[in-house]
């Protein structure tokens, strides 16, 4: 089945130790998103790619970076994780403006713990 | 600034009841309004969505009511079941961008 896959599902890192989260998709969608979701809160958009075009949210800390080497893969790099970065990180995809319904599909998320 | 406002924050209903979750928006450019259901430890899953050219959409036990003039939309869950217990997010997007704006979520508990 076509889907959005995130690895790992659970990630434990130490304070200040760089970590990379991975997302892949078999939907061939143009847009890939990274969201941060803390407990009992709505997903917060960090950035998104439309093809290779990177779009950063104004309030996304510089500590968060992203790479999209090809259509299928997108990575979230946290350069120096702090305790406040512990959260669920959600990857999502959509066809983008080419799709009048622009349906968004989410992966299962990666739960990040910072010790 | 919260682009989409959602209420209530939490909701408890008896099995068979009809929980209603409300959302409101300001940006008239929004033209697609999805609802997501999220279970603990899982990513959100699209439940149902509506465009502003219709006032109501039904899919199974889930109905969206849309009031374009009031810039409000709501989710109704008919004959609610304990398995519907989850967090529900409304969202909005427009055809001028790829961003989705989420409401703050409603935690629904359906008591058997």
Interface residues (C-beta under 8 A of the other chain):
Chain A: X4 X6 X31 X33 X40 X41 X42 X43 X45 X48 X50 X55 X90 X92 X94 X96 X97 X100 X101 X102 X103 X104 X105 X106 X107 X108 X109 X111
Chain B: X32 X34 X36 X41 X42 X43 X44 X45 X46 X49 X51 X87 X89 X91 X93 X95 X97 X98 X99 X100 X102 X103 X104 X105 X107
